[in-house]
Amino acid sequence: MVVVVEVAVMQAAWVEIFTTLNKTKKETSAELEQKLAKGRKRVETELTEALQNLKKQNKDTIKALDSQIAALSDEIAKKVLPTA
């Protein structure tokens, strides 16, 4: 009879441990998902800002190149075309 009671107590303890472990696992998973979502959002924001900066740099570079091309065109035209 004592062995049966001990087995029942052990089984109850295992059930309690298993339930606690599952609860902890779910809580930890939820926390991890929340942290991952937060990190993903931060990275997406940083990437969006970086992309905007690159687009601006691209426009600025194109303007600078256009200006240089215009200056070179004028210089070439002055050297090739006779002056009056």
Phi, psi and omega per residue, in radians:
M1 nan -0.673 -3.129
V2 -1.144 -0.657 -3.133
V3 -1.149 -0.704 3.133
V4 -1.111 -0.729 3.122
V5 -1.147 -0.732 3.129
E6 -1.112 -0.713 3.113
V7 -1.122 -0.737 3.125
A8 -1.123 -0.700 3.115
V9 -1.151 -0.739 3.115
M10 -1.102 -0.742 3.128
Q11 -1.121 -0.725 3.109
A12 -1.106 -0.694 3.133
A13 -1.147 -0.740 3.114
W14 -1.095 -0.717 3.110
V15 -1.086 -0.754 3.132
E16 -1.124 -0.753 3.118
I17 -1.109 -0.811 -3.133
F18 -1.064 -0.775 3.126
T19 -1.099 -0.752 3.128
T20 -1.132 -0.745 3.121
L21 -1.106 -0.727 3.109
N22 -1.124 -0.721 3.114
K23 -1.087 -0.801 3.132
T24 -1.097 -0.708 3.125
K25 -1.088 -0.762 3.130
K26 -1.126 -0.747 3.126
E27 -1.109 -0.772 3.136
T28 -1.119 -0.719 3.108
S29 -1.097 -0.732 3.131
A30 -1.114 -0.758 3.115
E31 -1.088 -0.754 -3.140
L32 -1.104 -0.778 3.101
E33 -1.054 -0.707 3.127
Q34 -1.123 -0.775 3.122
K35 -1.139 -0.711 3.114
L36 -1.105 -0.736 3.131
A37 -1.102 -0.733 3.123
K38 -1.105 -0.787 3.123
G39 -1.123 -0.710 3.117
R40 -1.067 -0.752 -3.128
K41 -1.108 -0.737 3.138
R42 -1.096 -0.776 -3.131
V43 -1.140 -0.727 3.115
E44 -1.085 -0.704 3.108
T45 -1.107 -0.793 3.139
E46 -1.105 -0.705 3.128
L47 -1.159 -0.669 3.104
T48 -1.095 -0.774 3.113
E49 -1.107 -0.748 3.137
A50 -1.099 -0.708 3.118
L51 -1.116 -0.725 3.105
Q52 -1.097 -0.718 3.109
N53 -1.108 -0.711 3.119
L54 -1.148 -0.675 3.111
K55 -1.108 -0.734 3.117
K56 -1.119 -0.778 3.115
Q57 -1.061 -0.680 3.120
N58 -1.081 -0.793 3.114
K59 -1.096 -0.770 3.134
D60 -1.089 -0.714 3.126
T61 -1.128 -0.748 3.128
I62 -1.106 -0.719 3.099
K63 -1.083 -0.766 -3.135
A64 -1.115 -0.735 3.117
L65 -1.147 -0.712 3.092
D66 -1.039 -0.729 3.129
S67 -1.127 -0.753 3.121
Q68 -1.138 -0.703 3.114
I69 -1.095 -0.759 3.127
A70 -1.082 -0.756 -3.141
A71 -1.124 -0.749 3.107
L72 -1.143 -0.688 3.101
S73 -1.062 -0.782 3.103
D74 -1.076 -0.750 -3.122
E75 -1.125 -0.731 3.125
I76 -1.147 -0.772 3.138
A77 -1.059 -0.692 3.110
K78 -1.139 -0.634 -3.124
K79 -1.358 -0.568 -3.067
V80 -1.547 -0.761 -3.091
L81 -1.428 2.425 3.119
P82 -1.246 2.561 3.082
T83 -1.583 2.548 -3.086
A84 -1.522 nan nan
